[in-house]
Amino acid sequence: MLIRLALVTLNLFILVACTTVEKQRTVYNSDVEADDVISIQHDHPESVLRVATLNLAHGRKDSINQLFVWENTFKENLNDVAEVLTRHRPHVVALQEADSVSRWSGSFDHVSYLAAGADYPWRTHVSNAEGWLYSYGTALLSALPIAETVKHTFQPSPPTLNKGFVLAQIEWFSDDGNKSQKIDIISVHLDFSRQSVREQQIHEMMEILSARMNPTIIMGDFNSEWLAEVSVIKELATKSRFVSYRPESLDYNTYKSKRLDWVLVTKELEFVNYQVLPDVLSDHAMIVADIRLKVNSTIVVNPGSTIINKY
């Protein structure tokens, strides 16, 4: 226990010492091209959208810290993730603690490596935390074209490192297969240490989402439990237009005995299936969920395109 505490303390000291100056915190992009070396699949179902979320833990799998993992082992670990994704074939995958080229995790881009290994032609990735030793954040991999993205890094919250989210807009179809609908999909990672910081981060995310009217799916590591005395996940799912899947169930733990990873959908959408996979890919478990547009679901806006059903 003392050794683990010493390692965590040392790691935190290194991270704080390595932190770089703050960069632009919100970046919008409406020109997302497919990776031309990854094949595009066309055999998508007509109505059910399959999504997945995983905290990659910097590719270390179940090792205590990425600083003690051999370079080749990172690729082996990511190959295991790619194999699970290939087996379940989610259309969109949300990743957290996803590394760009980082000295502490093999010095290669984990997101592009995983996209190539699991055949996801479209991706978006933001390094919310950057320093000379590390560069990592949130990402989305997609088998479907991405029309636009929003990348956001939350306000700094020292001594913990920056967190944030990335949003991608895709197009999906209703049950009849004739009507398409734009859908926003988000990968988010909230601070692990303080409830007050998580609350501020949720507020920042909702401020950006309040200007958008699309049905929305939020996935990621919220570092929050439904049954905790104070819970941002409960606040989000009870005081906004988001709903979660069986929130009080004890059957969907994703981090040891805790349910910290979640998939939330707005009320124009509904869950068809939801599972936490048993595969050991990280210190977190992967969630795979099937989601569809509700029959006759509509989004009501006023003439000025302001959302009436606000977050």
N, C-alpha and C positions, 0 to 999 in steps of 0.2 A: 504493500500500500504506500509506504514511504517513497519507494522507488518510482511508482507511478506518479505520485504527487510532485516529486522532483522533476520528472520528465515534462509534465504538464507546465510547471512553473518555468522551466528552462525554455520550452517551446514558446510560451507566451512572451517571454522576454525577447526572444529572437524575433518574433513576429512584430512586436511593437517597434523594435529597433530598426526593422527593415521597411516600415511603412513609408510610402512615397507621398508626395503632395497630392491634394485632391484634384480630380479632373472634372470635366463636365458630367453632371449627374444624370441627365436625361437626354437620350439620343433617339430621334425618330428616323425611320428609313422606310421608303416605299419602293425600293428596287432590290429585291432579294432573288438572286439567280440560283438555279440548281447547280450542284457540283457536277460538271460534265463528265467526270470519270466514274460516277456512280449511276447505275442503271435505274431508270424510272419504271415503277410497277404500275399496272393499269387494272388489276383485278380487285378493286375495292368494292365492298358490299354497298348496297344502296342506301341504307339508313342508319346502321349502327356504327358509331365512331369508337374505336378502341384507343385508349390512352394509357400511359404508364408513367410512373414517377419513381425516381431513385436518387437518394443522396449517395454520390459516388465515393465519398470519403477519400478524394484525391487519388483514387485507384489503388489504395492500399489493401483493399478487401477487409479481412479481419485482423490485420496486423495492428499493433498498438499505435504506431506512428509511421507516416510515410518516409521519414528520415532514415528509417532502418530497413527499407525495402530495396532489393536489388533492381537495377534498371529494367532488366528483362522481365522481372516479375510483374511490373506494372502492365506490360503488354499482355502477359498471360491472364492477369486479372480482368483486363478490359475485354479480352477474347471470351472469357466466361460470360460477361455481361452481354456481349454481342450474340452469343449462342442462345441465351435466354430470350433476348429480343427477337431473334429469328424464329424461335419456337412459338412465341405468342403473337408476333406480328402486330404490335400496336401501331396505329397510324401516326401518332405523335407521342414523343417521349420527353418528359421533363427531367432535367438533371440539376443537381445542386452539388456544391463542392467539386465542380467540374473544372479541371485545370487546363489552361493554355500552357505554352512552353514554360516549365518551371524547374528550377534546379532541384527542388526537393522531391520531385515526382518523375524523374526520368528524362527531363529536358525534351519533351515532345508534346504536341497538342493532343490531349486526351479526347476532346470532343470530335475533332476531325478524324482521328483514328477509329473511334467507335462508330461514327457515321459511315465510314468506309467499310468497316467490318460487318455492320448490320444492314447495309444498303439503304441509307437515308439520304436522298439527294439534296434536301433542303435542311439548313440548320441556321440557328442564330445563337450567339454566345456573347456574354458580357463578363469581363473580369471585374468584379465588384471590389476585389482586394488585390493590390499589386505592390510588389517590392522586388528587390534584387533576387530574393530566394524563391518567390512564389508569384503566381498570377492565376487567380481562379474566381469562379462565380457561378452564375446560373446559365442554363442553356436549354434549347429545344431542338430536337431532331424531328424531321417530318418526312413522311412518304408522300405528302400532299404539297402542292405549291403554296408557298408563303407569300401573301400579297403585301404585307407591311409588318414592321416590327417597332416595338418600343423597348429600349434598354434603360433601366433605371438603377442607380445606386443610392441607397438610403443615406440620410444624414449620418456622418461619422458618429460612432458610439464608443470611444475609447474607454477601457483598454482593449475591448474586443474589436476584431477587425470588421471591415465594412461588409454589409450584406445588401441584397437587392433582388430585383426580379427582371425577367425578360418576357415580353409579350409578342406573340405572333398571330396574325390574322389568317385563317384558312377559309375555305368554302366547303360546305357540306350539304347533303340532300335530305329531304324529308322522306317519310315512308313511301310516298307514291313515286319517288325518284325523279319527279319533274320540277320541283321547286327547290332552288338552292338557297342557302342562308350563310352569311358571313358569321364566323365564330371566332372570338378571341380566346386564345389559350395562353396561360401564364405559368411559368416556373418561378417559384419564389422560395427564398430562404430567409427566415427571421432569426434574430439574435437569440442565443441560447441562455444568456446569463440573467436578463432582467425583464420583468413583465412590463415596466414602463417604456423600455426601448421597443419591445414588440408592439405595444399599443401605438407608439409614434410611427413605426414602420407601416402598420396596417393603415393608419390615417393617410400617410403619404401615398400608398398604393391606391386607396379609394379616391383620393383627390384626382389622380390621373384617370382612373376608370370612370369617374363621374361624367367625363366629357364624351364617353363612348356608349353606344346603344346596342351593341351586338350581344347575343347570348354568350356567356363567358364560362370558361372552365379554369379554375385555379388549382394548381397542384404543387406540392412541395413539402419541404421540411419546415413546419410552423413552430417547432420546439414548444408545443402547447398541447395539453390534454383537455379533453372535454370535461372530465370529472374533477379537474383541479379546482381549488377554491376560487382562483381567478384564472380566466381562460380567454385568450384572444380568439381562439377558434370558435368558442361558444358565442362570444360577442358578434363575430362576423356572421355566424350562421343563424343567429336569432334576431339580429337587428339590421339585417340587410336583405337583399333579394337572393342571397345564396343559401343553398341547402347542402347538407352532408349526408353520407350514407350510414344509417344506423349508428349515430354518434355515441350512444351510451353502451354499445356492445363492447364486450371485453375480448372479442374474437379477432380483432384486427390490429393487434400490436405490431409496431414496425421497428421499434428500438428497444431491445430487451423486453421488459414488461410494460413498456409505455407505447401509447399510440401518438406519435409525434408527427407522422407524415399523413397528409390528408388530400383528398380530391373533393373540391366543392364545385357545384354547378349553379347557375342561375335558374330561375323557376320556369323558363321556357324549355329547359332540358330535364331529362330524367335518367336515372340509373337503370340499366338492364341487368348488369352483373358487376360484381366487385370482389376482388380477391387479393390477399396478401400472399406473395409467393414464398415458398420455403427455401429457395435457393440462397446460399450464402454468397453474396456478391459485394458486401460492404458491412459496416456495423449497423446499417439500416436495411430493412427489407424492401423489395420492390412491390409497388401496388400496380395492379392492372384492372382497369374499369372499362366497361362497355356503356356507352351513353348515346341517347338519341334525342332528337327534337320531339317534343310533345305534339300530339295530333292537334291541328288547328291552333297551334301556339302563335300568337302575334305579339309584336312589340309596339306599344302605343307611345307616340311622341306628339308633341304639339307642333304647330307650324314653324316654330323656330328651331326645331330638331333638338329640343332639350328633353332629356329623359324624364318622363312623369314618374315612373317607378324608380326613384333614385336609390343609390346604395346607402 
